[in-house]
Amino acid sequence: MTAKLILGKDVSEEIYAELRQRIEALKAAGTLPGLAVVLVGDDPASHVYVRKKGEMCEALGMRSKTIIMPEATTQDELLAVIADLNADPEIHGFLVQLPLPHHIDADAVINAVAPEKDVDCFHPYNVGRMLAGIPDFMPATPAGVQQMLIRSGVETVGKHVVVVGRSNIVGKPMAAIMMQRGAGADATVTVVHSKTEDLAAYTRQADILVVAIGRPRFVTADMVKDGAVVIDVGTNRIEDPTHPKGSRLVGDVDFDAVKEKASMITPVPGGVGPMTICMLMANTVHAAEKAAGVSQ
Ligand code: NDP
């Protein structure tokens, strides 16, 4: 069997078409949705992500604000910028790009973002709402994975979802989302991580396997059940002298071998990647709708 590909570009285009309509409705009612992104320091990957977020805002006709601060920025200076954004009526959502320089306490920064503008869904208030099944915002990457499953017609109700990785950004919220009541969830969820004994014994039971660990091609074909749906969140740059750049991106799954066993699979790049920004935009539109008194 060769697996059907689930492509983030296709799924995100579908969602962007819906968002464009909501943005037009907001504009007609006098609200231009606005997203701000704050970047501290020189991390090259972060600069790329921040640029892409700004470009997507513009492509959707939303207001975009990028604040770039030097590596030496103090925590108090950053908190002052956050306070300004919390109070800015033209900005409906904003985020501070992680990772932050070591001298800044990321938790203090996350806690300073007004929950109603927390479009990354990192604030404990929003994490708690999501866990309780009454989400306001959804965490972007796991929500993007859920949309990929729903919009590809993957049945999740009663299925065994195994999540590999337990980070606050991907693994934990992924598990929380899939165990909620309702369509596109209602799964039986197992979470495995670096301390799990005999990890493959769990992954082999997965109807839906979501892998987010940051280890190139860690999941091999013998770790996957025949016909499983495999979602590879991992993004790892590996050296490849045959590639013009000398390196290329691979996922956490051994794609070439696993695609012969799975029924559906996401490639890297081109799989989950585009979904994160897409769900960030969805959260921003949602925040603008709430600010404008239009409920969605
Ligand atoms: P973290 O480093 O925060 O967490 C990694 C998790 O994987 C931890 O829970 C860790 O376990 C677990 N882990 C690490 N090694 C192993 C192992 N050998 N066996 C089992 N579990 C292991 O990473 P993130 O969750 O932030 O990201 C994971 C991957 O997803 C990365 O490649 C990242 O680049 C990618 N990513 C992609 C996104 C996108 O495409 N849009 C968005 C976000 C992330 P433990 O807790 O025990 O240490």
Residues whose N, C-alpha, C, O or C-beta is under 5 A from the ligand:
A	BS01	NDP	T141 G165 R166 S167 I169 V170 G171 V192 H193 S194 K195 A212 I213 G214 V233 G234 T235 N236 V272 G273 T276
